[in-house]
Amino acid sequence: MTLDNTRERIGVQVGLGGGYNRNPTRLIRREVQIGHGQDAVDMLIREFDLETVFGLTPGTEFSNVV
């Protein structure tokens, strides 16, 4: 998955808001972490302010999310 595709997918989840969209966002970030590394995940967290929106903090390991 490209980072542009990821931005689109996360943007949709953020736009929908609500707690139910937190888990799909975590799964998307897991894919990013595996394919692009932790720095890319942290960048997306900051870019979409996912800490405020979903409570997801930079530095969190997501490779074990299923």
N, CA, C and O atoms as a Maestro MAE file, in Angstrom:
{
 s_m_m2io_version
 :::
 2.0.0
}

f_m_ct {
 s_m_title
 :::
 protein
 m_atom[264] {
  # First column is atom index #
  i_m_mmod_type
  r_m_x_coord
  r_m_y_coord
  r_m_z_coord
  i_m_residue_number
  s_m_chain_name
  s_m_pdb_residue_name
  s_m_pdb_atom_name
  i_m_atomic_number
  :::
  1 25 0.844 -1.170 0.000 1 A "MET " " N  " 7
  2 3 0.000 0.000 0.000 1 A "MET " " CA " 6
  3 2 0.894 1.240 0.000 1 A "MET " " C  " 6
  4 15 1.857 1.326 0.763 1 A "MET " " O  " 8
  5 25 0.566 2.183 -0.855 2 A "THR " " N  " 7
  6 3 1.348 3.417 -0.906 2 A "THR " " CA " 6
  7 2 0.898 4.356 0.219 2 A "THR " " C  " 6
  8 15 -0.198 4.211 0.761 2 A "THR " " O  " 8
  9 25 1.744 5.301 0.552 3 A "LEU " " N  " 7
  10 3 1.381 6.271 1.594 3 A "LEU " " CA " 6
  11 2 0.243 7.175 1.133 3 A "LEU " " C  " 6
  12 15 -0.565 7.615 1.951 3 A "LEU " " O  " 8
  13 25 0.169 7.455 -0.162 4 A "ASP " " N  " 7
  14 3 -0.953 8.262 -0.670 4 A "ASP " " CA " 6
  15 2 -2.274 7.524 -0.499 4 A "ASP " " C  " 6
  16 15 -3.277 8.114 -0.098 4 A "ASP " " O  " 8
  17 25 -2.267 6.233 -0.803 5 A "ASN " " N  " 7
  18 3 -3.460 5.407 -0.613 5 A "ASN " " CA " 6
  19 2 -3.832 5.368 0.867 5 A "ASN " " C  " 6
  20 15 -5.007 5.443 1.230 5 A "ASN " " O  " 8
  21 25 -2.829 5.254 1.698 6 A "THR " " N  " 7
  22 3 -3.047 5.234 3.143 6 A "THR " " CA " 6
  23 2 -3.673 6.532 3.622 6 A "THR " " C  " 6
  24 15 -4.600 6.515 4.432 6 A "THR " " O  " 8
  25 25 -3.178 7.642 3.133 7 A "ARG " " N  " 7
  26 3 -3.739 8.947 3.515 7 A "ARG " " CA " 6
  27 2 -5.222 9.028 3.152 7 A "ARG " " C  " 6
  28 15 -6.034 9.532 3.928 7 A "ARG " " O  " 8
  29 25 -5.561 8.530 1.976 8 A "GLU " " N  " 7
  30 3 -6.962 8.523 1.557 8 A "GLU " " CA " 6
  31 2 -7.815 7.709 2.518 8 A "GLU " " C  " 6
  32 15 -8.865 8.162 2.973 8 A "GLU " " O  " 8
  33 25 -7.351 6.506 2.820 9 A "ARG " " N  " 7
  34 3 -8.113 5.605 3.687 9 A "ARG " " CA " 6
  35 2 -8.261 6.159 5.098 9 A "ARG " " C  " 6
  36 15 -9.340 6.083 5.685 9 A "ARG " " O  " 8
  37 25 -7.180 6.716 5.647 10 A "ILE " " N  " 7
  38 3 -7.263 7.295 6.990 10 A "ILE " " CA " 6
  39 2 -8.142 8.533 6.971 10 A "ILE " " C  " 6
  40 15 -8.898 8.773 7.911 10 A "ILE " " O  " 8
  41 25 -8.049 9.321 5.909 11 A "GLY " " N  " 7
  42 3 -8.889 10.508 5.786 11 A "GLY " " CA " 6
  43 2 -10.369 10.172 5.836 11 A "GLY " " C  " 6
  44 15 -11.156 10.899 6.443 11 A "GLY " " O  " 8
  45 25 -10.748 9.079 5.201 12 A "VAL " " N  " 7
  46 3 -12.143 8.639 5.238 12 A "VAL " " CA " 6
  47 2 -12.536 8.292 6.673 12 A "VAL " " C  " 6
  48 15 -13.597 8.709 7.138 12 A "VAL " " O  " 8
  49 25 -11.698 7.537 7.379 13 A "GLN " " N  " 7
  50 3 -12.002 7.128 8.748 13 A "GLN " " CA " 6
  51 2 -12.112 8.338 9.674 13 A "GLN " " C  " 6
  52 15 -13.011 8.398 10.513 13 A "GLN " " O  " 8
  53 25 -11.207 9.293 9.527 14 A "VAL " " N  " 7
  54 3 -11.246 10.506 10.348 14 A "VAL " " CA " 6
  55 2 -12.498 11.309 10.024 14 A "VAL " " C  " 6
  56 15 -13.138 11.856 10.922 14 A "VAL " " O  " 8
  57 25 -12.850 11.381 8.744 15 A "GLY " " N  " 7
  58 3 -14.042 12.114 8.333 15 A "GLY " " CA " 6
  59 2 -15.317 11.531 8.925 15 A "GLY " " C  " 6
  60 15 -16.245 12.264 9.268 15 A "GLY " " O  " 8
  61 25 -15.354 10.213 9.041 16 A "LEU " " N  " 7
  62 3 -16.516 9.565 9.636 16 A "LEU " " CA " 6
  63 2 -16.549 9.762 11.149 16 A "LEU " " C  " 6
  64 15 -17.619 9.836 11.754 16 A "LEU " " O  " 8
  65 25 -15.356 9.846 11.754 17 A "GLY " " N  " 7
  66 3 -15.255 10.058 13.197 17 A "GLY " " CA " 6
  67 2 -15.856 8.915 13.991 17 A "GLY " " C  " 6
  68 15 -16.265 7.901 13.425 17 A "GLY " " O  " 8
  69 25 -15.906 9.076 15.268 18 A "GLY " " N  " 7
  70 3 -16.511 8.071 16.134 18 A "GLY " " CA " 6
  71 2 -15.557 6.955 16.493 18 A "GLY " " C  " 6
  72 15 -14.588 6.691 15.781 18 A "GLY " " O  " 8
  73 25 -15.840 6.308 17.597 19 A "GLY " " N  " 7
  74 3 -14.989 5.249 18.117 19 A "GLY " " CA " 6
  75 2 -14.924 4.018 17.239 19 A "GLY " " C  " 6
  76 15 -13.932 3.290 17.267 19 A "GLY " " O  " 8
  77 25 -15.976 3.772 16.452 20 A "TYR " " N  " 7
  78 3 -15.986 2.588 15.603 20 A "TYR " " CA " 6
  79 2 -14.941 2.668 14.492 20 A "TYR " " C  " 6
  80 15 -14.564 1.635 13.938 20 A "TYR " " O  " 8
  81 25 -14.476 3.839 14.161 21 A "ASN " " N  " 7
  82 3 -13.498 4.014 13.100 21 A "ASN " " CA " 6
  83 2 -12.062 3.935 13.607 21 A "ASN " " C  " 6
  84 15 -11.120 4.030 12.820 21 A "ASN " " O  " 8
  85 25 -11.894 3.767 14.889 22 A "ARG " " N  " 7
  86 3 -10.552 3.646 15.473 22 A "ARG " " CA " 6
  87 2 -9.897 2.340 15.045 22 A "ARG " " C  " 6
  88 15 -8.727 2.342 14.664 22 A "ARG " " O  " 8
  89 25 -10.615 1.232 15.097 23 A "ASN " " N  " 7
  90 3 -10.020 -0.058 14.762 23 A "ASN " " CA " 6
  91 2 -9.596 -0.168 13.302 23 A "ASN " " C  " 6
  92 15 -8.495 -0.649 13.037 23 A "ASN " " O  " 8
  93 25 -10.420 0.257 12.338 24 A "PRO " " N  " 7
  94 3 -9.924 0.219 10.959 24 A "PRO " " CA " 6
  95 2 -8.665 1.070 10.776 24 A "PRO " " C  " 6
  96 15 -7.774 0.712 10.006 24 A "PRO " " O  " 8
  97 25 -8.599 2.184 11.479 25 A "THR " " N  " 7
  98 3 -7.423 3.047 11.395 25 A "THR " " CA " 6
  99 2 -6.205 2.330 11.963 25 A "THR " " C  " 6
  100 15 -5.111 2.439 11.409 25 A "THR " " O  " 8
  101 25 -6.377 1.607 13.050 26 A "ARG " " N  " 7
  102 3 -5.273 0.839 13.631 26 A "ARG " " CA " 6
  103 2 -4.783 -0.228 12.663 26 A "ARG " " C  " 6
  104 15 -3.578 -0.453 12.553 26 A "ARG " " O  " 8
  105 25 -5.698 -0.889 11.960 27 A "LEU " " N  " 7
  106 3 -5.304 -1.909 10.987 27 A "LEU " " CA " 6
  107 2 -4.546 -1.294 9.813 27 A "LEU " " C  " 6
  108 15 -3.565 -1.863 9.335 27 A "LEU " " O  " 8
  109 25 -4.999 -0.140 9.354 28 A "ILE " " N  " 7
  110 3 -4.306 0.561 8.271 28 A "ILE " " CA " 6
  111 2 -2.893 0.912 8.716 28 A "ILE " " C  " 6
  112 15 -1.936 0.745 7.959 28 A "ILE " " O  " 8
  113 25 -2.768 1.395 9.937 29 A "ARG " " N  " 7
  114 3 -1.445 1.783 10.447 29 A "ARG " " CA " 6
  115 2 -0.546 0.578 10.616 29 A "ARG " " C  " 6
  116 15 0.669 0.688 10.457 29 A "ARG " " O  " 8
  117 25 -1.122 -0.574 10.937 30 A "ARG " " N  " 7
  118 3 -0.329 -1.805 11.037 30 A "ARG " " CA " 6
  119 2 0.299 -2.112 9.680 30 A "ARG " " C  " 6
  120 15 1.481 -2.447 9.603 30 A "ARG " " O  " 8
  121 25 -0.486 -2.000 8.616 31 A "GLU " " N  " 7
  122 3 0.035 -2.250 7.273 31 A "GLU " " CA " 6
  123 2 1.156 -1.275 6.935 31 A "GLU " " C  " 6
  124 15 2.158 -1.656 6.330 31 A "GLU " " O  " 8
  125 25 0.982 -0.020 7.328 32 A "VAL " " N  " 7
  126 3 2.010 0.995 7.075 32 A "VAL " " CA " 6
  127 2 3.272 0.659 7.857 32 A "VAL " " C  " 6
  128 15 4.377 0.770 7.326 32 A "VAL " " O  " 8
  129 25 3.121 0.254 9.099 33 A "GLN " " N  " 7
  130 3 4.281 -0.064 9.926 33 A "GLN " " CA " 6
  131 2 5.075 -1.216 9.330 33 A "GLN " " C  " 6
  132 15 6.305 -1.176 9.306 33 A "GLN " " O  " 8
  133 25 4.392 -2.229 8.855 34 A "ILE " " N  " 7
  134 3 5.071 -3.374 8.263 34 A "ILE " " CA " 6
  135 2 5.755 -2.981 6.951 34 A "ILE " " C  " 6
  136 15 6.880 -3.405 6.686 34 A "ILE " " O  " 8
  137 25 5.083 -2.178 6.138 35 A "GLY " " N  " 7
  138 3 5.621 -1.818 4.829 35 A "GLY " " CA " 6
  139 2 6.567 -0.638 4.802 35 A "GLY " " C  " 6
  140 15 7.461 -0.580 3.958 35 A "GLY " " O  " 8
  141 25 6.384 0.315 5.724 36 A "HIS " " N  " 7
  142 3 7.148 1.566 5.650 36 A "HIS " " CA " 6
  143 2 7.889 1.925 6.936 36 A "HIS " " C  " 6
  144 15 8.745 2.809 6.919 36 A "HIS " " O  " 8
  145 25 7.582 1.264 8.041 37 A "GLY " " N  " 7
  146 3 8.293 1.515 9.286 37 A "GLY " " CA " 6
  147 2 7.566 2.463 10.232 37 A "GLY " " C  " 6
  148 15 6.572 3.098 9.880 37 A "GLY " " O  " 8
  149 25 8.102 2.531 11.443 38 A "GLN " " N  " 7
  150 3 7.490 3.312 12.518 38 A "GLN " " CA " 6
  151 2 7.478 4.811 12.227 38 A "GLN " " C  " 6
  152 15 6.539 5.508 12.612 38 A "GLN " " O  " 8
  153 25 8.514 5.311 11.551 39 A "ASP " " N  " 7
  154 3 8.549 6.751 11.250 39 A "ASP " " CA " 6
  155 2 7.365 7.170 10.386 39 A "ASP " " C  " 6
  156 15 6.797 8.243 10.589 39 A "ASP " " O  " 8
  157 25 6.990 6.326 9.422 40 A "ALA " " N  " 7
  158 3 5.835 6.632 8.559 40 A "ALA " " CA " 6
  159 2 4.546 6.620 9.375 40 A "ALA " " C  " 6
  160 15 3.672 7.462 9.167 40 A "ALA " " O  " 8
  161 25 4.424 5.673 10.300 41 A "VAL " " N  " 7
  162 3 3.237 5.603 11.158 41 A "VAL " " CA " 6
  163 2 3.135 6.860 12.009 41 A "VAL " " C  " 6
  164 15 2.071 7.473 12.088 41 A "VAL " " O  " 8
  165 25 4.236 7.247 12.644 42 A "ASP " " N  " 7
  166 3 4.234 8.437 13.493 42 A "ASP " " CA " 6
  167 2 3.901 9.693 12.684 42 A "ASP " " C  " 6
  168 15 3.207 10.583 13.175 42 A "ASP " " O  " 8
  169 25 4.391 9.765 11.456 43 A "MET " " N  " 7
  170 3 4.095 10.902 10.590 43 A "MET " " CA " 6
  171 2 2.583 10.991 10.332 43 A "MET " " C  " 6
  172 15 2.007 12.078 10.379 43 A "MET " " O  " 8
  173 25 1.950 9.851 10.062 44 A "LEU " " N  " 7
  174 3 0.505 9.837 9.808 44 A "LEU " " CA " 6
  175 2 -0.284 10.203 11.062 44 A "LEU " " C  " 6
  176 15 -1.306 10.883 10.977 44 A "LEU " " O  " 8
  177 25 0.179 9.759 12.209 45 A "ILE " " N  " 7
  178 3 -0.486 10.113 13.474 45 A "ILE " " CA " 6
  179 2 -0.496 11.626 13.640 45 A "ILE " " C  " 6
  180 15 -1.515 12.218 13.995 45 A "ILE " " O  " 8
  181 25 0.641 12.238 13.382 46 A "ARG " " N  " 7
  182 3 0.731 13.703 13.525 46 A "ARG " " CA " 6
  183 2 -0.054 14.425 12.432 46 A "ARG " " C  " 6
  184 15 -0.746 15.408 12.697 46 A "ARG " " O  " 8
  185 25 0.061 13.930 11.209 47 A "GLU " " N  " 7
  186 3 -0.597 14.573 10.065 47 A "GLU " " CA " 6
  187 2 -2.119 14.622 10.238 47 A "GLU " " C  " 6
  188 15 -2.750 15.626 9.907 47 A "GLU " " O  " 8
  189 25 -2.702 13.548 10.752 48 A "PHE " " N  " 7
  190 3 -4.155 13.474 10.907 48 A "PHE " " CA " 6
  191 2 -4.612 13.728 12.343 48 A "PHE " " C  " 6
  192 15 -5.793 13.584 12.659 48 A "PHE " " O  " 8
  193 25 -3.672 14.107 13.212 49 A "ASP " " N  " 7
  194 3 -3.963 14.366 14.630 49 A "ASP " " CA " 6
  195 2 -4.735 13.194 15.251 49 A "ASP " " C  " 6
  196 15 -5.731 13.387 15.947 49 A "ASP " " O  " 8
  197 25 -4.252 11.982 14.983 50 A "LEU " " N  " 7
  198 3 -4.938 10.774 15.442 50 A "LEU " " CA " 6
  199 2 -4.887 10.606 16.955 50 A "LEU " " C  " 6
  200 15 -5.662 9.840 17.529 50 A "LEU " " O  " 8
  201 25 -3.980 11.319 17.590 51 A "GLU " " N  " 7
  202 3 -3.952 11.274 19.051 51 A "GLU " " CA " 6
  203 2 -5.208 11.907 19.620 51 A "GLU " " C  " 6
  204 15 -5.798 11.383 20.565 51 A "GLU " " O  " 8
  205 25 -5.620 13.030 19.051 52 A "THR " " N  " 7
  206 3 -6.831 13.703 19.501 52 A "THR " " CA " 6
  207 2 -8.085 12.970 19.020 52 A "THR " " C  " 6
  208 15 -9.036 12.794 19.781 52 A "THR " " O  " 8
  209 25 -8.082 12.547 17.763 53 A "VAL " " N  " 7
  210 3 -9.266 11.944 17.162 53 A "VAL " " CA " 6
  211 2 -9.564 10.560 17.736 53 A "VAL " " C  " 6
  212 15 -10.699 10.274 18.117 53 A "VAL " " O  " 8
  213 25 -8.536 9.697 17.799 54 A "PHE " " N  " 7
  214 3 -8.746 8.307 18.214 54 A "PHE " " CA " 6
  215 2 -7.914 7.879 19.422 54 A "PHE " " C  " 6
  216 15 -8.002 6.729 19.852 54 A "PHE " " O  " 8
  217 25 -7.108 8.789 19.975 55 A "GLY " " N  " 7
  218 3 -6.273 8.434 21.122 55 A "GLY " " CA " 6
  219 2 -5.086 7.559 20.760 55 A "GLY " " C  " 6
  220 15 -4.569 6.844 21.619 55 A "GLY " " O  " 8
  221 25 -4.639 7.595 19.507 56 A "LEU " " N  " 7
  222 3 -3.512 6.788 19.054 56 A "LEU " " CA " 6
  223 2 -2.253 7.641 19.083 56 A "LEU " " C  " 6
  224 15 -2.186 8.674 18.418 56 A "LEU " " O  " 8
  225 25 -1.255 7.213 19.851 57 A "THR " " N  " 7
  226 3 -0.078 8.038 20.086 57 A "THR " " CA " 6
  227 2 1.123 7.605 19.247 57 A "THR " " C  " 6
  228 15 1.267 6.425 18.928 57 A "THR " " O  " 8
  229 25 1.987 8.564 18.889 58 A "PRO " " N  " 7
  230 3 3.222 8.224 18.173 58 A "PRO " " CA " 6
  231 2 4.066 7.276 19.012 58 A "PRO " " C  " 6
  232 15 4.071 7.343 20.241 58 A "PRO " " O  " 8
  233 25 4.773 6.399 18.329 59 A "GLY " " N  " 7
  234 3 5.656 5.457 18.998 59 A "GLY " " CA " 6
  235 2 4.982 4.150 19.379 59 A "GLY " " C  " 6
  236 15 5.648 3.220 19.833 59 A "GLY " " O  " 8
  237 25 3.659 4.067 19.198 60 A "THR " " N  " 7
  238 3 2.938 2.858 19.533 60 A "THR " " CA " 6
  239 2 3.206 1.785 18.487 60 A "THR " " C  " 6
  240 15 3.160 2.053 17.287 60 A "THR " " O  " 8
  241 25 3.485 0.581 18.942 61 A "GLU " " N  " 7
  242 3 3.742 -0.563 18.065 61 A "GLU " " CA " 6
  243 2 2.409 -1.151 17.594 61 A "GLU " " C  " 6
  244 15 1.552 -1.488 18.411 61 A "GLU " " O  " 8
  245 25 2.238 -1.273 16.276 62 A "PHE " " N  " 7
  246 3 0.983 -1.784 15.726 62 A "PHE " " CA " 6
  247 2 1.163 -3.071 14.937 62 A "PHE " " C  " 6
  248 15 0.201 -3.560 14.344 62 A "PHE " " O  " 8
  249 25 2.356 -3.627 14.911 63 A "SER " " N  " 7
  250 3 2.573 -4.840 14.115 63 A "SER " " CA " 6
  251 2 1.861 -6.050 14.700 63 A "SER " " C  " 6
  252 15 1.686 -7.052 14.007 63 A "SER " " O  " 8
  253 25 1.447 -5.979 15.963 64 A "ASN " " N  " 7
  254 3 0.754 -7.110 16.576 64 A "ASN " " CA " 6
  255 2 -0.771 -6.969 16.522 64 A "ASN " " C  " 6
  256 15 -1.480 -7.828 17.046 64 A "ASN " " O  " 8
  257 25 -1.283 -5.918 15.908 65 A "VAL " " N  " 7
  258 3 -2.731 -5.702 15.785 65 A "VAL " " CA " 6
  259 2 -3.280 -6.656 14.735 65 A "VAL " " C  " 6
  260 15 -2.718 -6.783 13.647 65 A "VAL " " O  " 8
  261 25 -4.374 -7.322 15.063 66 A "VAL " " N  " 7
  262 3 -4.995 -8.255 14.113 66 A "VAL " " CA " 6
  263 2 -6.421 -7.881 13.846 66 A "VAL " " C  " 6
  264 15 -7.101 -8.555 13.071 66 A "VAL " " O  " 8
  :::
 }
 m_bond[263] {
  # First column is bond index #
  i_m_from
  i_m_to
  i_m_order
  :::
  1 1 2 1
  2 2 3 1
  3 3 4 2
  4 3 5 1
  5 5 6 1
  6 6 7 1
  7 7 8 2
  8 7 9 1
  9 9 10 1
  10 10 11 1
  11 11 12 2
  12 11 13 1
  13 13 14 1
  14 14 15 1
  15 15 16 2
  16 15 17 1
  17 17 18 1
  18 18 19 1
  19 19 20 2
  20 19 21 1
  21 21 22 1
  22 22 23 1
  23 23 24 2
  24 23 25 1
  25 25 26 1
  26 26 27 1
  27 27 28 2
  28 27 29 1
  29 29 30 1
  30 30 31 1
  31 31 32 2
  32 31 33 1
  33 33 34 1
  34 34 35 1
  35 35 36 2
  36 35 37 1
  37 37 38 1
  38 38 39 1
  39 39 40 2
  40 39 41 1
  41 41 42 1
  42 42 43 1
  43 43 44 2
  44 43 45 1
  45 45 46 1
  46 46 47 1
  47 47 48 2
  48 47 49 1
  49 49 50 1
  50 50 51 1
  51 51 52 2
  52 51 53 1
  53 53 54 1
  54 54 55 1
  55 55 56 2
  56 55 57 1
  57 57 58 1
  58 58 59 1
  59 59 60 2
  60 59 61 1
  61 61 62 1
  62 62 63 1
  63 63 64 2
  64 63 65 1
  65 65 66 1
  66 66 67 1
  67 67 68 2
  68 67 69 1
  69 69 70 1
  70 70 71 1
  71 71 72 2
  72 71 73 1
  73 73 74 1
  74 74 75 1
  75 75 76 2
  76 75 77 1
  77 77 78 1
  78 78 79 1
  79 79 80 2
  80 79 81 1
  81 81 82 1
  82 82 83 1
  83 83 84 2
  84 83 85 1
  85 85 86 1
  86 86 87 1
  87 87 88 2
  88 87 89 1
  89 89 90 1
  90 90 91 1
  91 91 92 2
  92 91 93 1
  93 93 94 1
  94 94 95 1
  95 95 96 2
  96 95 97 1
  97 97 98 1
  98 98 99 1
  99 99 100 2
  100 99 101 1
  101 101 102 1
  102 102 103 1
  103 103 104 2
  104 103 105 1
  105 105 106 1
  106 106 107 1
  107 107 108 2
  108 107 109 1
  109 109 110 1
  110 110 111 1
  111 111 112 2
  112 111 113 1
  113 113 114 1
  114 114 115 1
  115 115 116 2
  116 115 117 1
  117 117 118 1
  118 118 119 1
  119 119 120 2
  120 119 121 1
  121 121 122 1
  122 122 123 1
  123 123 124 2
  124 123 125 1
  125 125 126 1
  126 126 127 1
  127 127 128 2
  128 127 129 1
  129 129 130 1
  130 130 131 1
  131 131 132 2
  132 131 133 1
  133 133 134 1
  134 134 135 1
  135 135 136 2
  136 135 137 1
  137 137 138 1
  138 138 139 1
  139 139 140 2
  140 139 141 1
  141 141 142 1
  142 142 143 1
  143 143 144 2
  144 143 145 1
  145 145 146 1
  146 146 147 1
  147 147 148 2
  148 147 149 1
  149 149 150 1
  150 150 151 1
  151 151 152 2
  152 151 153 1
  153 153 154 1
  154 154 155 1
  155 155 156 2
  156 155 157 1
  157 157 158 1
  158 158 159 1
  159 159 160 2
  160 159 161 1
  161 161 162 1
  162 162 163 1
  163 163 164 2
  164 163 165 1
  165 165 166 1
  166 166 167 1
  167 167 168 2
  168 167 169 1
  169 169 170 1
  170 170 171 1
  171 171 172 2
  172 171 173 1
  173 173 174 1
  174 174 175 1
  175 175 176 2
  176 175 177 1
  177 177 178 1
  178 178 179 1
  179 179 180 2
  180 179 181 1
  181 181 182 1
  182 182 183 1
  183 183 184 2
  184 183 185 1
  185 185 186 1
  186 186 187 1
  187 187 188 2
  188 187 189 1
  189 189 190 1
  190 190 191 1
  191 191 192 2
  192 191 193 1
  193 193 194 1
  194 194 195 1
  195 195 196 2
  196 195 197 1
  197 197 198 1
  198 198 199 1
  199 199 200 2
  200 199 201 1
  201 201 202 1
  202 202 203 1
  203 203 204 2
  204 203 205 1
  205 205 206 1
  206 206 207 1
  207 207 208 2
  208 207 209 1
  209 209 210 1
  210 210 211 1
  211 211 212 2
  212 211 213 1
  213 213 214 1
  214 214 215 1
  215 215 216 2
  216 215 217 1
  217 217 218 1
  218 218 219 1
  219 219 220 2
  220 219 221 1
  221 221 222 1
  222 222 223 1
  223 223 224 2
  224 223 225 1
  225 225 226 1
  226 226 227 1
  227 227 228 2
  228 227 229 1
  229 229 230 1
  230 230 231 1
  231 231 232 2
  232 231 233 1
  233 233 234 1
  234 234 235 1
  235 235 236 2
  236 235 237 1
  237 237 238 1
  238 238 239 1
  239 239 240 2
  240 239 241 1
  241 241 242 1
  242 242 243 1
  243 243 244 2
  244 243 245 1
  245 245 246 1
  246 246 247 1
  247 247 248 2
  248 247 249 1
  249 249 250 1
  250 250 251 1
  251 251 252 2
  252 251 253 1
  253 253 254 1
  254 254 255 1
  255 255 256 2
  256 255 257 1
  257 257 258 1
  258 258 259 1
  259 259 260 2
  260 259 261 1
  261 261 262 1
  262 262 263 1
  263 263 264 2
  :::
 }
}
